[in-house]
Amino acid sequence: MCHGRACSAPFSTGPGAKARLPTIAHRDTCWPSLVTRGLGPGAHLAAPNNTDLPSSLLEHVETPMEKPGSCCTLDLDTFEKTKAHVSAHPEAGKGRFETVTEWRDGAQAVTRARTFTLETDEPSALGGKDQHIDPMELLLASLGTCLTIGWVTQARMRGLDYRHLRIKVSAPFDLRGYLNLDPKVRPGFSELQYSVEVDTDADAATLEEIRKAAEKTSPMFDNILNPTAISGRVMKLSGTVAA
């Protein structure tokens, strides 16, 4: 049942992902509320010694919990029809996502994906105006949103619902790589950690099944965890490009 609404769906599980298995710890509440952790040896890994960095690079604002919706609104019928169609016609499941990013000013850029737009910037400590999300934060958000979809889908398949679901993704950084100060330091993250805060009637064993299945089927989890080939090319434009 989903808050009193029936969600009839087959029970579905998947094998565990390659990442290290997180621990699950109960919280003392009147209903099961659990926190799961993954993608790293611990829930919180201390960032490099960055006490001297400008505060704009380190500030984290906790947003209040929003009123939860329902897993029942996920269109499982269409999802299952798509799955059946791709199973019968594998070529129908192949495609390509594409984004177009245009530089706007300074460190700011705007990215278009289909009919959607997203603006990015850099923190003021790195020369930006700190008016939009940073690309590194965007990577964390991509993983968090992808895992969220997986958790909702897996719950829907089991006829479950959440009173609360929040996924926090964090990663330590070392600016020496980005600033080209030390060739031994990576410009990117050395590892990522995520935690799932969930309030539901499901037991710990079911939540562990959901975690494994969400990780296994998450495209972003796969792209980050496993090597993905990247190729690039440069096209120099001649003359003036019309707006």
C-alpha positions in Angstrom: 0.0 0.0 0.0 1.1 3.6 -0.7 -0.3 5.7 2.0 -3.5 3.7 1.7 -3.4 3.5 -2.1 -2.8 0.1 -3.7 0.4 -0.1 -5.8 0.2 -3.5 -7.3 3.5 -4.5 -8.9 5.8 -7.5 -9.1 8.5 -7.9 -6.5 11.8 -7.2 -8.2 15.4 -7.2 -7.0 18.8 -7.0 -8.6 22.3 -8.2 -7.8 24.5 -5.9 -5.7 26.7 -3.2 -7.3 30.4 -3.2 -7.3 30.8 -0.5 -4.7 31.5 -1.3 -1.1 28.4 -2.3 0.8 27.3 0.4 3.2 26.1 -0.2 6.7 22.5 0.4 7.8 21.8 1.8 11.1 18.4 2.2 12.8 17.2 5.5 14.3 15.1 5.6 17.4 11.7 6.8 16.0 8.2 5.5 16.2 8.6 4.0 12.7 11.5 2.5 10.8 13.8 5.3 9.7 17.1 4.2 8.3 20.3 5.7 6.9 22.4 3.9 4.4 25.8 4.8 3.2 27.8 3.9 0.1 30.5 4.8 -2.4 33.3 4.9 0.1 34.7 3.6 3.3 32.6 5.9 5.5 29.7 8.3 5.5 31.8 11.4 6.0 35.4 11.8 4.9 37.3 14.8 6.1 38.1 17.2 3.3 41.7 18.4 2.8 43.0 21.1 5.2 41.1 24.0 3.8 40.6 26.3 6.8 42.3 29.1 5.0 40.1 29.0 1.9 37.5 31.7 1.4 34.2 30.8 3.1 32.3 31.1 -0.2 34.0 27.9 -1.3 33.1 25.9 1.8 29.6 27.0 2.8 26.9 24.4 2.8 23.3 25.3 3.4 20.9 22.7 4.7 17.5 23.1 3.0 14.4 22.2 5.0 12.6 19.0 4.2 9.9 19.4 1.6 6.5 17.8 2.0 6.9 14.3 0.4 5.0 13.2 -2.6 4.2 9.6 -3.4 6.0 6.8 -5.2 2.6 5.9 -6.6 2.7 8.8 -9.0 5.6 7.2 -10.9 4.1 5.8 -14.1 5.1 2.2 -13.7 2.8 1.0 -16.4 4.7 3.0 -19.1 8.0 2.0 -17.5 7.1 -1.7 -17.8 5.8 -1.2 -21.4 9.1 0.4 -22.4 11.0 -2.4 -20.7 9.0 -5.0 -22.6 9.4 -3.2 -25.9 13.2 -2.9 -25.5 13.4 -6.5 -24.5 11.6 -7.5 -27.7 13.4 -4.9 -29.8 16.9 -4.2 -28.4 17.7 -1.6 -31.0 14.8 0.5 -29.8 16.6 1.0 -26.5 19.6 2.6 -28.1 19.9 6.4 -28.4 22.0 9.4 -27.4 21.6 12.2 -24.9 23.1 15.5 -25.8 23.7 18.8 -24.0 25.0 22.1 -25.5 26.9 24.5 -23.2 27.5 28.1 -24.2 29.8 30.4 -22.4 28.0 33.5 -21.2 30.4 35.7 -19.2 33.4 35.2 -16.9 33.0 31.7 -15.4 29.3 31.6 -16.2 27.7 29.3 -18.8 24.3 28.1 -19.8 23.6 24.5 -20.7 20.6 23.3 -22.8 19.3 19.8 -22.8 16.2 19.2 -24.9 13.8 22.1 -23.7 15.6 22.6 -20.4 18.3 25.0 -19.4 20.8 25.0 -16.5 23.1 27.8 -15.5 26.6 27.2 -13.9 29.2 29.4 -12.3 32.3 29.2 -10.1 32.7 30.2 -6.5 34.1 33.7 -6.0 37.4 32.3 -4.7 38.0 30.7 -8.1 37.2 33.9 -10.1 33.4 33.4 -10.5 30.4 35.3 -9.2 29.0 32.3 -7.2 25.5 32.9 -8.7 24.8 29.4 -9.9 25.8 25.8 -9.2 29.4 24.7 -9.7 30.2 22.0 -12.2 31.6 19.7 -9.5 28.4 20.1 -7.5 26.5 19.4 -10.6 28.3 16.0 -10.8 27.2 15.2 -7.3 23.7 16.3 -8.0 23.6 14.0 -11.1 24.5 11.0 -9.0 22.0 12.0 -6.2 19.1 12.6 -8.6 19.8 9.4 -10.5 19.9 7.3 -7.3 16.7 9.0 -6.1 14.9 7.9 -9.2 16.2 4.4 -8.6 15.0 4.3 -5.0 11.6 5.5 -6.1 11.3 3.0 -8.9 12.4 0.1 -6.8 9.9 1.1 -4.1 7.1 1.4 -6.6 7.9 -2.1 -7.9 7.4 -3.4 -4.4 4.3 -1.5 -3.6 6.1 0.6 -1.1 6.2 4.3 -0.4 8.3 6.8 1.5 7.3 9.4 4.0 10.7 11.0 3.5 13.6 10.3 1.2 16.8 12.4 1.0 20.1 11.5 -0.7 23.1 13.6 0.2 26.3 13.2 -2.0 29.6 14.7 -0.9 33.2 14.4 -2.0 36.5 15.8 -0.8 38.5 18.1 -3.1 42.1 19.4 -3.2 42.5 22.6 -5.2 46.2 21.9 -5.9 45.1 19.7 -8.8 42.7 22.2 -10.4 45.2 25.1 -9.8 48.0 23.0 -11.4 50.2 23.3 -8.3 50.9 19.6 -7.9 50.9 17.0 -10.7 50.3 14.2 -8.2 46.9 15.6 -7.2 43.9 14.9 -9.3 41.8 18.0 -10.4 38.7 15.9 -9.7 37.3 14.0 -6.7 39.3 11.2 -5.3 36.1 9.5 -4.1 32.4 10.1 -3.5 30.2 9.3 -0.5 26.5 9.3 -0.4 23.9 8.8 2.4 20.3 7.9 2.1 17.9 9.2 4.7 14.6 7.4 4.4 11.4 7.1 6.4 9.3 4.2 5.4 7.5 1.1 6.7 9.9 -1.2 4.8 12.3 -3.3 6.9 16.1 -3.1 6.8 16.4 -6.2 4.5 14.1 -4.6 1.9 15.9 -1.3 2.0 19.2 -3.1 1.4 17.6 -4.8 -1.7 16.5 -1.4 -2.9 19.9 0.1 -2.4 21.6 -2.7 -4.4 19.1 -2.5 -7.2 19.2 1.3 -7.4 23.0 1.2 -7.6 23.0 -1.6 -10.2 20.6 0.2 -12.5 21.8 3.8 -12.1 23.5 5.1 -15.2 25.3 7.9 -13.3 26.5 5.4 -10.7 27.9 3.3 -13.5 29.5 6.3 -15.4 31.3 7.4 -12.2 32.3 4.0 -10.8 33.5 2.5 -14.1 35.8 4.0 -16.8 34.0 5.8 -19.6 35.8 6.7 -22.8 35.8 10.4 -23.6 36.8 11.9 -27.0 36.9 15.6 -28.0 37.5 17.8 -31.0 37.8 21.5 -31.7 36.1 23.4 -34.5 37.4 26.9 -35.1 34.7 29.2 -36.6 35.6 31.6 -39.3 34.0 35.0 -39.4 31.2 36.2 -37.1 28.6 33.8 -35.6 25.2 35.4 -35.7 23.3 35.5 -32.4 
